[in-house]
C-alpha cells in the first residue's frame, strides 16, 4: 500500500506531527528508552508501533490514515 502525500512538522523537541492534507495522521517521537527508535502514535496518542527512522514512521502513519478513510 502506498501512503498518501504527507508533511512532517516539528511541534516540540524530538516530537513531530504527521499531516495528510490539513488533518493530523499522528505523531512521531524519539523513544527515550531506546535511542535510534521512533514511537508512532495516532492523533489520540494511542501507540501504533515503532520504527527505525522518522521517515518510516511518517510513511506508516500516513498509510494507516489513508487506509482507515477507505473503509
C-alpha positions in Angstrom: 0.0 0.0 0.0 1.3 3.4 -0.9 0.9 6.2 1.6 -0.8 9.4 0.6 1.1 12.7 0.4 2.1 13.9 3.9 4.1 16.5 5.7 6.1 16.3 8.9 6.4 19.3 11.2 8.4 19.5 14.5 6.0 20.5 17.3 8.4 20.1 20.2 12.0 19.0 20.7 12.0 15.4 19.3 8.3 15.3 18.6 6.8 15.6 15.1 3.3 15.8 13.8 2.4 14.0 10.5 -0.3 15.6 8.4 -2.2 14.3 5.4 -3.6 17.5 3.9 -4.7 19.6 6.8 -5.6 16.6 9.0 -3.4 15.1 11.7 -2.5 11.5 10.9 -0.4 11.0 14.1 2.7 11.8 16.0 6.3 10.6 15.9 8.7 11.0 18.7 12.1 9.7 19.7 12.0 6.8 22.1 13.7 7.9 25.3 14.5 4.3 26.4 15.7 3.1 23.1 17.9 5.6 21.2 17.5 5.3 17.4 13.9 4.1 17.6 10.9 6.2 16.9 7.5 5.9 18.6 4.4 6.2 16.3 1.1 7.3 17.8 -2.3 8.0 16.3 -3.9 11.5 16.7 -5.3 10.5 20.1 -1.9 9.4 21.5 -2.5 5.6 21.1 0.6 3.6 20.4 0.6 2.4 16.8 4.1 0.9 16.7 7.7 1.8 16.5 10.0 2.4 13.5 13.7 2.6 12.8 13.6 6.0 11.2 11.3 9.1 11.5 10.6 8.8 7.8 9.4 5.2 8.1 7.1 6.2 11.0 5.6 9.1 9.0 5.0 6.9 6.0 3.3 4.3 8.2 1.0 6.8 9.9 0.1 8.4 6.5 -0.7 5.0 5.0 -2.7 4.0 8.1 -4.6 7.3 7.9 -5.4 6.7 4.2 -6.4 3.1 4.8 -8.9 3.9 7.5 -10.6 6.5 5.3 -11.2 3.8 2.6 -13.2 1.6 5.0 
